[in-house]
């Protein structure tokens, strides 16, 4: 499989994971919740990508599994794998997702941290300390 295709699928899959519970709950209430939680621009991008990808049965099943077991990283990786397969099998879908993802990239940078103690960065964090968890103590200079 083309490495660029795998990279695109990984980026799109990672982006979509926190949106999947809302994308799979069809309706105005889910859209309203997602818009408030993630912001309208990110939600609109997720809907555009999800509307194309979730039509593929294997992507849909992988998404449902990821929602059912949100802490299972292997299942979350399976979403990206199924996206890659769908893109490889459907050249038109591949071009459409690449176009939608490219529009997202040119419109701005969206960073989402999903889940307890998650961390998301929008830039370089080299030589930084990132701490997650409860009751942590960070000492500087020791």
N, CA, C and O atoms as CSV, one atom per row, in Angstrom:
chain,resi,resn,atom,element,x,y,z
A,1,UNK,N,N,0.850,-1.182,0.000
A,1,UNK,CA,C,0.000,0.000,0.000
A,1,UNK,C,C,0.891,1.239,0.000
A,1,UNK,O,O,1.959,1.264,0.611
A,2,UNK,N,N,0.429,2.237,-0.687
A,2,UNK,CA,C,1.151,3.501,-0.797
A,2,UNK,C,C,1.331,4.139,0.588
A,2,UNK,O,O,0.351,4.342,1.304
A,3,UNK,N,N,2.577,4.456,0.967
A,3,UNK,CA,C,2.815,5.065,2.287
A,3,UNK,C,C,2.066,6.384,2.496
A,3,UNK,O,O,1.649,6.681,3.616
A,4,UNK,N,N,1.892,7.173,1.443
A,4,UNK,CA,C,1.158,8.430,1.577
A,4,UNK,C,C,-0.320,8.169,1.860
A,4,UNK,O,O,-0.966,8.926,2.584
A,5,UNK,N,N,-0.843,7.099,1.286
A,5,UNK,CA,C,-2.217,6.708,1.544
A,5,UNK,C,C,-2.378,6.261,2.995
A,5,UNK,O,O,-3.357,6.612,3.654
A,6,UNK,N,N,-1.427,5.498,3.480
A,6,UNK,CA,C,-1.445,5.079,4.884
A,6,UNK,C,C,-1.365,6.281,5.821
A,6,UNK,O,O,-2.066,6.340,6.832
A,7,UNK,N,N,-0.516,7.225,5.480
A,7,UNK,CA,C,-0.367,8.425,6.305
A,7,UNK,C,C,-1.662,9.238,6.325
A,7,UNK,O,O,-2.082,9.717,7.378
A,8,UNK,N,N,-2.291,9.390,5.163
A,8,UNK,CA,C,-3.567,10.106,5.095
A,8,UNK,C,C,-4.611,9.405,5.953
A,8,UNK,O,O,-5.324,10.054,6.719
A,9,UNK,N,N,-4.705,8.081,5.828
A,9,UNK,CA,C,-5.681,7.306,6.604
A,9,UNK,C,C,-5.415,7.437,8.098
A,9,UNK,O,O,-6.356,7.543,8.885
A,10,UNK,N,N,-4.157,7.431,8.494
A,10,UNK,CA,C,-3.807,7.568,9.913
A,10,UNK,C,C,-4.217,8.934,10.444
A,10,UNK,O,O,-4.796,9.032,11.526
A,11,UNK,N,N,-3.923,9.986,9.693
A,11,UNK,CA,C,-4.285,11.340,10.124
A,11,UNK,C,C,-5.803,11.503,10.225
A,11,UNK,O,O,-6.319,12.030,11.211
A,12,UNK,N,N,-6.503,11.045,9.197
A,12,UNK,CA,C,-7.965,11.173,9.187
A,12,UNK,C,C,-8.571,10.332,10.302
A,12,UNK,O,O,-9.479,10.786,10.999
A,13,UNK,N,N,-8.077,9.111,10.474
A,13,UNK,CA,C,-8.589,8.242,11.531
A,13,UNK,C,C,-8.381,8.839,12.905
A,13,UNK,O,O,-9.297,8.840,13.727
A,14,UNK,N,N,-7.193,9.344,13.162
A,14,UNK,CA,C,-6.894,9.970,14.452
A,14,UNK,C,C,-7.791,11.183,14.689
A,14,UNK,O,O,-8.283,11.395,15.798
A,15,UNK,N,N,-7.995,11.964,13.651
A,15,UNK,CA,C,-8.875,13.131,13.763
A,15,UNK,C,C,-10.312,12.718,14.078
A,15,UNK,O,O,-10.971,13.348,14.905
A,16,UNK,N,N,-10.799,11.663,13.421
A,16,UNK,CA,C,-12.205,11.274,13.552
A,16,UNK,C,C,-12.543,10.552,14.857
A,16,UNK,O,O,-13.693,10.592,15.293
A,17,UNK,N,N,-11.573,9.896,15.488
A,17,UNK,CA,C,-11.863,9.071,16.678
A,17,UNK,C,C,-12.728,9.802,17.712
A,17,UNK,O,O,-13.743,9.240,18.125
A,18,UNK,N,N,-12.393,11.010,18.149
A,18,UNK,CA,C,-13.242,11.641,19.178
A,18,UNK,C,C,-14.631,12.033,18.677
A,18,UNK,O,O,-15.540,12.242,19.480
A,19,UNK,N,N,-14.802,12.133,17.369
A,19,UNK,CA,C,-16.090,12.519,16.793
A,19,UNK,C,C,-17.013,11.330,16.562
A,19,UNK,O,O,-18.219,11.512,16.396
A,20,UNK,N,N,-16.474,10.125,16.548
A,20,UNK,CA,C,-17.265,8.960,16.164
A,20,UNK,C,C,-18.544,8.770,16.972
A,20,UNK,O,O,-19.576,8.460,16.379
A,21,UNK,N,N,-18.532,8.939,18.300
A,21,UNK,CA,C,-19.799,8.768,19.018
A,21,UNK,C,C,-20.894,9.710,18.512
A,21,UNK,O,O,-22.070,9.345,18.506
A,22,UNK,N,N,-20.517,10.905,18.093
A,22,UNK,CA,C,-21.482,11.887,17.607
A,22,UNK,C,C,-21.865,11.613,16.153
A,22,UNK,O,O,-23.019,11.801,15.767
A,23,UNK,N,N,-20.899,11.169,15.348
A,23,UNK,CA,C,-21.187,10.852,13.951
A,23,UNK,C,C,-22.110,9.642,13.827
A,23,UNK,O,O,-22.923,9.559,12.907
A,24,UNK,N,N,-21.973,8.719,14.754
A,24,UNK,CA,C,-22.804,7.517,14.707
A,24,UNK,C,C,-24.190,7.753,15.299
A,24,UNK,O,O,-25.117,6.990,15.028
A,25,UNK,N,N,-24.338,8.807,16.107
A,25,UNK,CA,C,-25.654,9.204,16.637
A,25,UNK,C,C,-26.222,10.239,15.682
A,25,UNK,O,O,-25.915,11.427,15.786
A,26,UNK,N,N,-27.026,9.798,14.779
A,26,UNK,CA,C,-27.584,10.716,13.799
A,26,UNK,C,C,-28.655,11.573,14.485
A,26,UNK,O,O,-29.465,11.070,15.264
A,27,UNK,N,N,-28.642,12.854,14.185
A,27,UNK,CA,C,-29.683,13.719,14.724
A,27,UNK,C,C,-29.158,15.078,15.121
A,27,UNK,O,O,-27.955,15.285,15.282
A,28,UNK,N,N,-30.091,15.996,15.274
A,28,UNK,CA,C,-29.750,17.375,15.598
A,28,UNK,C,C,-29.116,17.513,16.979
A,28,UNK,O,O,-28.228,18.342,17.177
A,29,UNK,N,N,-29.570,16.703,17.930
A,29,UNK,CA,C,-29.053,16.795,19.297
A,29,UNK,C,C,-27.564,16.420,19.331
A,29,UNK,O,O,-26.764,17.087,19.987
A,30,UNK,N,N,-27.203,15.343,18.615
A,30,UNK,CA,C,-25.795,14.931,18.564
A,30,UNK,C,C,-24.946,16.005,17.900
A,30,UNK,O,O,-23.837,16.292,18.352
A,31,UNK,N,N,-25.460,16.594,16.836
A,31,UNK,CA,C,-24.728,17.649,16.141
A,31,UNK,C,C,-24.547,18.865,17.042
A,31,UNK,O,O,-23.481,19.480,17.062
A,32,UNK,N,N,-25.576,19.198,17.771
A,32,UNK,CA,C,-25.501,20.338,18.690
A,32,UNK,C,C,-24.452,20.082,19.778
A,32,UNK,O,O,-23.650,20.963,20.090
A,33,UNK,N,N,-24.460,18.872,20.352
A,33,UNK,CA,C,-23.479,18.515,21.382
A,33,UNK,C,C,-22.064,18.578,20.828
A,33,UNK,O,O,-21.169,19.148,21.452
A,34,UNK,N,N,-21.869,17.994,19.657
A,34,UNK,CA,C,-20.532,17.963,19.056
A,34,UNK,C,C,-20.054,19.358,18.704
A,34,UNK,O,O,-18.887,19.688,18.913
A,35,UNK,N,N,-20.940,20.175,18.176
A,35,UNK,CA,C,-20.567,21.543,17.834
A,35,UNK,C,C,-20.099,22.320,19.044
A,35,UNK,O,O,-19.141,23.089,18.962
A,36,UNK,N,N,-20.776,22.122,20.176
A,36,UNK,CA,C,-20.381,22.800,21.410
A,36,UNK,C,C,-19.062,22.259,21.945
A,36,UNK,O,O,-18.209,23.023,22.397
A,37,UNK,N,N,-18.897,20.955,21.893
A,37,UNK,CA,C,-17.719,20.326,22.480
A,37,UNK,C,C,-16.449,20.585,21.670
A,37,UNK,O,O,-15.399,20.881,22.240
A,38,UNK,N,N,-16.542,20.475,20.354
A,38,UNK,CA,C,-15.348,20.524,19.508
A,38,UNK,C,C,-15.192,21.819,18.727
A,38,UNK,O,O,-14.118,22.095,18.194
A,39,UNK,N,N,-16.242,22.610,18.654
A,39,UNK,CA,C,-16.209,23.808,17.824
A,39,UNK,C,C,-16.817,23.504,16.463
A,39,UNK,O,O,-16.694,22.394,15.945
A,40,UNK,N,N,-17.467,24.496,15.899
A,40,UNK,CA,C,-18.203,24.294,14.653
A,40,UNK,C,C,-17.303,23.885,13.485
A,40,UNK,O,O,-17.671,22.999,12.713
A,41,UNK,N,N,-16.150,24.502,13.342
A,41,UNK,CA,C,-15.281,24.193,12.202
A,41,UNK,C,C,-14.805,22.745,12.251
A,41,UNK,O,O,-14.828,22.047,11.238
A,42,UNK,N,N,-14.380,22.301,13.411
A,42,UNK,CA,C,-13.915,20.919,13.544
A,42,UNK,C,C,-15.064,19.945,13.328
A,42,UNK,O,O,-14.882,18.912,12.684
A,43,UNK,N,N,-16.249,20.258,13.860
A,43,UNK,CA,C,-17.408,19.389,13.688
A,43,UNK,C,C,-17.815,19.304,12.225
A,43,UNK,O,O,-18.133,18.219,11.738
A,44,UNK,N,N,-17.812,20.418,11.523
A,44,UNK,CA,C,-18.163,20.410,10.100
A,44,UNK,C,C,-17.167,19.565,9.299
A,44,UNK,O,O,-17.560,18.834,8.391
A,45,UNK,N,N,-15.888,19.667,9.637
A,45,UNK,CA,C,-14.865,18.868,8.949
A,45,UNK,C,C,-15.079,17.380,9.237
A,45,UNK,O,O,-14.995,16.549,8.332
A,46,UNK,N,N,-15.352,17.052,10.490
A,46,UNK,CA,C,-15.591,15.660,10.861
A,46,UNK,C,C,-16.817,15.106,10.143
A,46,UNK,O,O,-16.797,13.970,9.671
A,47,UNK,N,N,-17.886,15.899,10.057
A,47,UNK,CA,C,-19.092,15.449,9.351
A,47,UNK,C,C,-18.803,15.192,7.878
A,47,UNK,O,O,-19.250,14.190,7.319
A,48,UNK,N,N,-18.061,16.092,7.255
A,48,UNK,CA,C,-17.749,15.925,5.831
A,48,UNK,C,C,-16.954,14.640,5.595
A,48,UNK,O,O,-17.258,13.873,4.681
A,49,UNK,N,N,-15.944,14.412,6.417
A,49,UNK,CA,C,-15.136,13.195,6.287
A,49,UNK,C,C,-15.954,11.951,6.633
A,49,UNK,O,O,-15.919,10.951,5.917
A,50,UNK,N,N,-16.688,12.031,7.741
A,50,UNK,CA,C,-17.485,10.897,8.189
A,50,UNK,C,C,-18.567,10.520,7.200
A,50,UNK,O,O,-18.816,9.335,6.980
A,51,UNK,N,N,-19.217,11.510,6.595
A,51,UNK,CA,C,-20.268,11.221,5.618
A,51,UNK,C,C,-19.740,10.412,4.446
A,51,UNK,O,O,-20.464,9.585,3.892
A,52,UNK,N,N,-18.517,10.634,4.068
A,52,UNK,CA,C,-17.913,9.879,2.955
A,52,UNK,C,C,-17.431,8.507,3.418
A,52,UNK,O,O,-17.689,7.498,2.762
A,53,UNK,N,N,-16.734,8.474,4.543
A,53,UNK,CA,C,-16.073,7.229,4.968
A,53,UNK,C,C,-17.014,6.223,5.612
A,53,UNK,O,O,-16.865,5.019,5.407
A,54,UNK,N,N,-17.973,6.695,6.379
A,54,UNK,CA,C,-18.852,5.770,7.101
A,54,UNK,C,C,-19.862,5.081,6.193
A,54,UNK,O,O,-20.632,4.239,6.654
A,55,UNK,N,N,-19.868,5.424,4.920
A,55,UNK,CA,C,-20.679,4.693,3.940
A,55,UNK,C,C,-20.073,3.320,3.645
A,55,UNK,O,O,-20.763,2.404,3.198
A,56,UNK,N,N,-18.791,3.200,3.900
A,56,UNK,CA,C,-18.098,1.931,3.678
A,56,UNK,C,C,-18.364,1.030,4.880
A,56,UNK,O,O,-18.097,1.411,6.019
A,57,UNK,N,N,-18.883,-0.150,4.627
A,57,UNK,CA,C,-19.320,-1.038,5.706
A,57,UNK,C,C,-18.195,-1.370,6.688
A,57,UNK,O,O,-18.414,-1.366,7.899
A,58,UNK,N,N,-16.999,-1.657,6.181
A,58,UNK,CA,C,-15.903,-2.025,7.087
A,58,UNK,C,C,-15.456,-0.842,7.939
A,58,UNK,O,O,-15.084,-1.025,9.098
A,59,UNK,N,N,-15.486,0.348,7.391
A,59,UNK,CA,C,-15.147,1.541,8.175
A,59,UNK,C,C,-16.221,1.759,9.238
A,59,UNK,O,O,-15.903,2.077,10.384
A,60,UNK,N,N,-17.482,1.592,8.866
A,60,UNK,CA,C,-18.593,1.748,9.799
A,60,UNK,C,C,-18.455,0.768,10.967
A,60,UNK,O,O,-18.614,1.159,12.123
A,61,UNK,N,N,-18.164,-0.491,10.675
A,61,UNK,CA,C,-18.033,-1.498,11.735
A,61,UNK,C,C,-16.833,-1.200,12.641
A,61,UNK,O,O,-16.920,-1.369,13.858
A,62,UNK,N,N,-15.724,-0.762,12.059
A,62,UNK,CA,C,-14.554,-0.395,12.860
A,62,UNK,C,C,-14.869,0.808,13.747
A,62,UNK,O,O,-14.435,0.863,14.898
A,63,UNK,N,N,-15.618,1.763,13.219
A,63,UNK,CA,C,-16.007,2.945,13.996
A,63,UNK,C,C,-16.911,2.546,15.159
A,63,UNK,O,O,-16.746,3.040,16.275
A,64,UNK,N,N,-17.857,1.661,14.902
A,64,UNK,CA,C,-18.752,1.198,15.971
A,64,UNK,C,C,-17.966,0.479,17.066
A,64,UNK,O,O,-18.246,0.653,18.252
A,65,UNK,N,N,-16.977,-0.333,16.663
A,65,UNK,CA,C,-16.140,-1.030,17.649
A,65,UNK,C,C,-15.325,-0.036,18.469
A,65,UNK,O,O,-15.166,-0.209,19.678
A,66,UNK,N,N,-14.807,1.009,17.815
A,66,UNK,CA,C,-14.011,2.024,18.520
A,66,UNK,C,C,-14.865,2.793,19.531
A,66,UNK,O,O,-14.377,3.168,20.597
A,67,UNK,N,N,-16.123,3.025,19.204
A,67,UNK,CA,C,-17.023,3.714,20.127
A,67,UNK,C,C,-17.375,2.796,21.291
A,67,UNK,O,O,-17.458,3.241,22.436
A,68,UNK,N,N,-17.581,1.511,20.996
A,68,UNK,CA,C,-17.942,0.555,22.048
A,68,UNK,C,C,-16.803,0.327,23.033
A,68,UNK,O,O,-17.038,0.114,24.222
A,69,UNK,N,N,-15.559,0.371,22.533
A,69,UNK,CA,C,-14.379,0.143,23.387
A,69,UNK,C,C,-13.402,1.307,23.207
A,69,UNK,O,O,-12.358,1.140,22.577
A,70,UNK,N,N,-13.729,2.482,23.752
A,70,UNK,CA,C,-12.936,3.684,23.474
A,70,UNK,C,C,-11.504,3.665,24.013
A,70,UNK,O,O,-10.670,4.440,23.546
A,71,UNK,N,N,-11.205,2.811,24.969
A,71,UNK,CA,C,-9.849,2.771,25.524
A,71,UNK,C,C,-8.950,1.752,24.835
A,71,UNK,O,O,-7.783,1.615,25.199
A,72,UNK,N,N,-9.473,1.039,23.851
A,72,UNK,CA,C,-8.710,0.013,23.164
A,72,UNK,C,C,-7.990,0.639,21.969
A,72,UNK,O,O,-8.605,0.913,20.938
A,73,UNK,N,N,-6.694,0.860,22.113
A,73,UNK,CA,C,-5.927,1.525,21.057
A,73,UNK,C,C,-5.810,0.672,19.798
A,73,UNK,O,O,-5.718,1.210,18.695
A,74,UNK,N,N,-5.813,-0.642,19.949
A,74,UNK,CA,C,-5.748,-1.512,18.770
A,74,UNK,C,C,-6.999,-1.343,17.910
A,74,UNK,O,O,-6.918,-1.323,16.682
A,75,UNK,N,N,-8.136,-1.225,18.555
A,75,UNK,CA,C,-9.384,-1.028,17.809
A,75,UNK,C,C,-9.394,0.354,17.171
A,75,UNK,O,O,-9.863,0.510,16.044
A,76,UNK,N,N,-8.892,1.345,17.867
A,76,UNK,CA,C,-8.806,2.683,17.278
A,76,UNK,C,C,-7.889,2.669,16.058
A,76,UNK,O,O,-8.185,3.314,15.052
A,77,UNK,N,N,-6.789,1.945,16.140
A,77,UNK,CA,C,-5.889,1.818,14.990
A,77,UNK,C,C,-6.593,1.093,13.851
A,77,UNK,O,O,-6.321,1.350,12.678
A,78,UNK,N,N,-7.498,0.188,14.203
A,78,UNK,CA,C,-8.278,-0.518,13.190
A,78,UNK,C,C,-9.131,0.417,12.353
A,78,UNK,O,O,-9.388,0.137,11.183
A,79,UNK,N,N,-9.572,1.516,12.931
A,79,UNK,CA,C,-10.336,2.505,12.163
A,79,UNK,C,C,-9.458,3.054,11.038
A,79,UNK,O,O,-9.894,3.127,9.889
A,80,UNK,N,N,-8.242,3.435,11.362
A,80,UNK,CA,C,-7.325,3.955,10.338
A,80,UNK,C,C,-7.010,2.890,9.292
A,80,UNK,O,O,-6.907,3.195,8.104
A,81,UNK,N,N,-6.858,1.648,9.730
A,81,UNK,CA,C,-6.581,0.556,8.795
A,81,UNK,C,C,-7.731,0.383,7.814
A,81,UNK,O,O,-7.511,0.227,6.613
A,82,UNK,N,N,-8.953,0.410,8.323
A,82,UNK,CA,C,-10.120,0.255,7.441
A,82,UNK,C,C,-10.295,1.466,6.531
A,82,UNK,O,O,-10.743,1.321,5.394
A,83,UNK,N,N,-9.952,2.646,7.010
A,83,UNK,CA,C,-9.979,3.831,6.152
A,83,UNK,C,C,-8.980,3.647,5.014
A,83,UNK,O,O,-9.295,3.921,3.855
A,84,UNK,N,N,-7.781,3.185,5.344
A,84,UNK,CA,C,-6.762,2.968,4.313
A,84,UNK,C,C,-7.241,1.957,3.274
A,84,UNK,O,O,-7.058,2.166,2.075
A,85,UNK,N,N,-7.847,0.874,3.722
A,85,UNK,CA,C,-8.370,-0.126,2.776
A,85,UNK,C,C,-9.447,0.460,1.884
A,85,UNK,O,O,-9.469,0.220,0.676
A,86,UNK,N,N,-10.335,1.229,2.486
A,86,UNK,CA,C,-11.413,1.846,1.707
A,86,UNK,C,C,-10.845,2.809,0.660
A,86,UNK,O,O,-11.316,2.851,-0.477
A,87,UNK,N,N,-9.851,3.564,1.047
A,87,UNK,CA,C,-9.235,4.510,0.120
A,87,UNK,C,C,-8.498,3.784,-0.997
A,87,UNK,O,O,-8.511,4.218,-2.149
A,88,UNK,N,N,-7.863,2.688,-0.651
A,88,UNK,CA,C,-7.126,1.915,-1.659
A,88,UNK,C,C,-8.089,1.299,-2.680
A,88,UNK,O,O,-7.778,1.223,-3.869
A,89,UNK,N,N,-9.250,0.865,-2.207
A,89,UNK,CA,C,-10.225,0.203,-3.084
A,89,UNK,C,C,-11.030,1.183,-3.930
A,89,UNK,O,O,-11.525,0.811,-4.994
A,90,UNK,N,N,-11.169,2.413,-3.484
A,90,UNK,CA,C,-12.055,3.379,-4.145
A,90,UNK,C,C,-11.271,4.651,-4.453
A,90,UNK,O,O,-11.086,5.510,-3.590
A,91,UNK,N,N,-10.822,4.753,-5.682
A,91,UNK,CA,C,-9.990,5.882,-6.103
A,91,UNK,C,C,-10.742,7.219,-5.965
A,91,UNK,O,O,-10.151,8.229,-5.583
A,92,UNK,N,N,-12.043,7.216,-6.279
A,92,UNK,CA,C,-12.820,8.457,-6.147
A,92,UNK,C,C,-12.901,8.902,-4.691
A,92,UNK,O,O,-12.763,10.084,-4.379
A,93,UNK,N,N,-13.128,7.934,-3.809
A,93,UNK,CA,C,-13.162,8.241,-2.377
A,93,UNK,C,C,-11.804,8.764,-1.919
A,93,UNK,O,O,-11.730,9.719,-1.145
A,94,UNK,N,N,-10.751,8.148,-2.391
A,94,UNK,CA,C,-9.390,8.575,-2.046
A,94,UNK,C,C,-9.175,10.040,-2.419
A,94,UNK,O,O,-8.647,10.817,-1.624
A,95,UNK,N,N,-9.579,10.405,-3.611
A,95,UNK,CA,C,-9.402,11.786,-4.062
A,95,UNK,C,C,-10.266,12.752,-3.252
A,95,UNK,O,O,-9.833,13.855,-2.920
A,96,UNK,N,N,-11.492,12.326,-2.938
A,96,UNK,CA,C,-12.393,13.191,-2.169
A,96,UNK,C,C,-11.874,13.404,-0.747
A,96,UNK,O,O,-11.895,14.528,-0.247
A,97,UNK,N,N,-11.412,12.344,-0.095
A,97,UNK,CA,C,-10.883,12.476,1.267
A,97,UNK,C,C,-9.610,13.311,1.266
A,97,UNK,O,O,-9.413,14.141,2.154
A,98,UNK,N,N,-8.750,13.102,0.286
A,98,UNK,CA,C,-7.526,13.908,0.188
A,98,UNK,C,C,-7.880,15.379,-0.003
A,98,UNK,O,O,-7.235,16.257,0.571
A,99,UNK,N,N,-8.900,15.644,-0.806
A,99,UNK,CA,C,-9.334,17.030,-1.019
A,99,UNK,C,C,-9.893,17.617,0.278
A,99,UNK,O,O,-9.531,18.728,0.666
A,100,UNK,N,N,-10.776,16.869,0.949
A,100,UNK,CA,C,-11.359,17.362,2.205
A,100,UNK,C,C,-10.291,17.563,3.275
A,100,UNK,O,O,-10.328,18.554,4.005
A,101,UNK,N,N,-9.356,16.650,3.374
A,101,UNK,CA,C,-8.301,16.776,4.375
A,101,UNK,C,C,-7.394,17.949,4.035
A,101,UNK,O,O,-6.936,18.664,4.927
A,102,UNK,N,N,-7.137,18.146,2.754
A,102,UNK,CA,C,-6.318,19.276,2.317
A,102,UNK,C,C,-6.982,20.601,2.615
A,102,UNK,O,O,-6.317,21.563,3.002
A,103,UNK,N,N,-8.321,20.658,2.433
A,103,UNK,CA,C,-9.054,21.874,2.771
A,103,UNK,C,C,-8.954,22.161,4.255
A,103,UNK,O,O,-8.817,23.316,4.660
A,104,UNK,N,N,-9.023,21.111,5.075
A,104,UNK,CA,C,-8.907,21.268,6.520
A,104,UNK,C,C,-7.541,21.823,6.875
A,104,UNK,O,O,-7.422,22.723,7.705
A,105,UNK,N,N,-6.523,21.286,6.247
A,105,UNK,CA,C,-5.162,21.711,6.564
A,105,UNK,C,C,-4.937,23.171,6.169
A,105,UNK,O,O,-4.259,23.914,6.879
A,106,UNK,N,N,-5.511,23.579,5.028
A,106,UNK,CA,C,-5.301,24.954,4.596
A,106,UNK,C,C,-6.159,25.944,5.375
A,106,UNK,O,O,-5.827,27.127,5.452
A,107,UNK,N,N,-7.262,25.468,5.952
A,107,UNK,CA,C,-8.160,26.354,6.687
A,107,UNK,C,C,-7.634,26.688,8.077
A,107,UNK,O,O,-8.049,27.682,8.673
A,108,UNK,N,N,-6.750,25.889,8.585
A,108,UNK,CA,C,-6.232,26.100,9.931
A,108,UNK,C,C,-5.826,24.779,10.531
A,108,UNK,O,O,-5.915,23.738,9.880
A,109,UNK,N,N,-5.395,24.815,11.731
A,109,UNK,CA,C,-4.897,23.616,12.392
A,109,UNK,C,C,-5.819,23.294,13.545
A,109,UNK,O,O,-6.002,24.112,14.446
A,110,UNK,N,N,-6.406,22.095,13.524
A,110,UNK,CA,C,-7.297,21.678,14.588
A,110,UNK,C,C,-6.602,20.626,15.430
A,110,UNK,O,O,-6.102,19.633,14.901
A,111,UNK,N,N,-6.568,20.832,16.713
A,111,UNK,CA,C,-5.956,19.883,17.628
A,111,UNK,C,C,-7.002,19.510,18.658
A,111,UNK,O,O,-7.634,20.377,19.261
A,112,UNK,N,N,-7.180,18.205,18.855
A,112,UNK,CA,C,-8.193,17.735,19.789
A,112,UNK,C,C,-7.568,16.713,20.720
A,112,UNK,O,O,-6.939,15.756,20.269
A,113,UNK,N,N,-7.738,16.913,22.005
A,113,UNK,CA,C,-7.347,15.907,22.990
A,113,UNK,C,C,-8.634,15.263,23.487
A,113,UNK,O,O,-9.521,15.946,23.999
A,114,UNK,N,N,-8.728,13.967,23.336
A,114,UNK,CA,C,-9.956,13.267,23.728
A,114,UNK,C,C,-9.635,12.234,24.794
A,114,UNK,O,O,-8.651,11.501,24.683
A,115,UNK,N,N,-10.447,12.178,25.801
A,115,UNK,CA,C,-10.250,11.184,26.853
A,115,UNK,C,C,-9.582,11.777,28.073
A,115,UNK,O,O,-8.984,12.852,28.029
A,116,UNK,N,N,-9.701,11.047,29.154
A,116,UNK,CA,C,-9.104,11.492,30.409
A,116,UNK,C,C,-7.600,11.629,30.268
A,116,UNK,O,O,-6.937,10.759,29.704
A,117,UNK,N,N,-7.078,12.706,30.772
A,117,UNK,CA,C,-5.640,12.967,30.832
A,117,UNK,C,C,-4.962,13.019,29.466
A,117,UNK,O,O,-3.758,12.785,29.357
A,118,UNK,N,N,-5.729,13.324,28.433
A,118,UNK,CA,C,-5.164,13.437,27.092
A,118,UNK,C,C,-4.434,14.756,26.935
A,118,UNK,O,O,-4.712,15.726,27.640
A,119,UNK,N,N,-3.510,14.776,26.013
A,119,UNK,CA,C,-2.746,15.976,25.722
A,119,UNK,C,C,-2.741,16.176,24.220
A,119,UNK,O,O,-2.535,15.224,23.467
A,120,UNK,N,N,-2.965,17.396,23.779
A,120,UNK,CA,C,-2.875,17.731,22.365
A,120,UNK,C,C,-2.049,18.995,22.240
A,120,UNK,O,O,-2.165,19.909,23.056
A,121,UNK,N,N,-1.225,19.040,21.224
A,121,UNK,CA,C,-0.422,20.238,21.005
A,121,UNK,C,C,-0.637,20.724,19.585
A,121,UNK,O,O,-0.899,19.934,18.678
A,122,UNK,N,N,-0.526,21.997,19.403
A,122,UNK,CA,C,-0.672,22.573,18.080
A,122,UNK,C,C,0.650,23.025,17.504
A,122,UNK,O,O,0.683,23.693,16.470
A,123,UNK,N,N,1.723,22.675,18.149
A,123,UNK,CA,C,3.034,23.099,17.667
A,123,UNK,C,C,4.133,22.276,18.298
A,123,UNK,O,O,3.892,21.195,18.837
A,124,UNK,N,N,5.318,22.791,18.227
A,124,UNK,CA,C,6.494,22.099,18.727
A,124,UNK,C,C,6.546,22.180,20.252
A,124,UNK,O,O,6.455,23.265,20.826
A,125,UNK,N,N,6.692,21.042,20.894
A,125,UNK,CA,C,6.805,21.007,22.351
A,125,UNK,C,C,8.135,20.382,22.782
A,125,UNK,O,O,8.251,19.814,23.868
A,126,UNK,N,N,9.109,20.498,21.923
A,126,UNK,CA,C,10.424,19.962,22.255
A,126,UNK,C,C,10.938,20.584,23.543
A,126,UNK,O,O,10.731,21.771,23.793
A,127,UNK,N,N,11.600,19.789,24.349
A,127,UNK,CA,C,12.167,20.219,25.624
A,127,UNK,C,C,11.119,20.723,26.606
A,127,UNK,O,O,11.411,21.546,27.474
A,128,UNK,N,N,9.906,20.226,26.461
A,128,UNK,CA,C,8.820,20.597,27.369
A,128,UNK,C,C,8.485,19.411,28.251
A,128,UNK,O,O,8.788,18.266,27.913
A,129,UNK,N,N,7.868,19.688,29.366
A,129,UNK,CA,C,7.393,18.637,30.257
A,129,UNK,C,C,5.878,18.615,30.150
A,129,UNK,O,O,5.211,19.628,30.360
A,130,UNK,N,N,5.349,17.451,29.824
A,130,UNK,CA,C,3.902,17.272,29.753
A,130,UNK,C,C,3.549,16.207,30.777
A,130,UNK,O,O,4.055,15.087,30.725
A,131,UNK,N,N,2.681,16.566,31.703
A,131,UNK,CA,C,2.326,15.667,32.793
A,131,UNK,C,C,0.831,15.433,32.760
A,131,UNK,O,O,0.047,16.379,32.675
A,132,UNK,N,N,0.439,14.178,32.827
A,132,UNK,CA,C,-0.975,13.852,32.966
A,132,UNK,C,C,-1.131,12.961,34.182
A,132,UNK,O,O,-0.172,12.332,34.628
A,133,UNK,N,N,-2.309,12.910,34.702
A,133,UNK,CA,C,-2.550,12.049,35.860
A,133,UNK,C,C,-3.044,12.850,37.039
A,133,UNK,O,O,-3.333,14.042,36.931
A,134,UNK,N,N,-3.133,12.184,38.148
A,134,UNK,CA,C,-3.639,12.795,39.373
A,134,UNK,C,C,-2.504,12.968,40.385
A,134,UNK,O,O,-1.620,12.118,40.498
A,135,UNK,N,N,-2.545,14.060,41.100
A,135,UNK,CA,C,-1.617,14.327,42.203
A,135,UNK,C,C,-0.143,14.181,41.804
A,135,UNK,O,O,0.657,13.633,42.563
A,136,UNK,N,N,0.205,14.666,40.631
A,136,UNK,CA,C,1.593,14.633,40.186
A,136,UNK,C,C,2.329,15.850,40.712
A,136,UNK,O,O,1.742,16.915,40.904
A,137,UNK,N,N,3.613,15.680,40.940
A,137,UNK,CA,C,4.465,16.768,41.367
A,137,UNK,C,C,5.597,16.887,40.356
A,137,UNK,O,O,6.256,15.898,40.036
A,138,UNK,N,N,5.815,18.068,39.867
A,138,UNK,CA,C,6.882,18.313,38.917
A,138,UNK,C,C,7.876,19.245,39.569
A,138,UNK,O,O,7.516,20.333,40.018
A,139,UNK,N,N,9.118,18.824,39.621
A,139,UNK,CA,C,10.165,19.641,40.217
A,139,UNK,C,C,11.107,20.070,39.106
A,139,UNK,O,O,11.432,19.288,38.213
A,140,UNK,N,N,11.533,21.295,39.171
A,140,UNK,CA,C,12.426,21.835,38.160
A,140,UNK,C,C,13.803,22.043,38.781
A,140,UNK,O,O,13.913,22.564,39.891
A,141,UNK,N,N,14.835,21.643,38.080
A,141,UNK,CA,C,16.194,21.908,38.532
A,141,UNK,C,C,16.820,20.814,39.377
A,141,UNK,O,O,17.891,21.032,39.944
A,142,UNK,N,N,16.205,19.660,39.484
A,142,UNK,CA,C,16.804,18.579,40.269
A,142,UNK,C,C,17.303,17.493,39.359
A,142,UNK,O,O,17.842,16.492,39.831
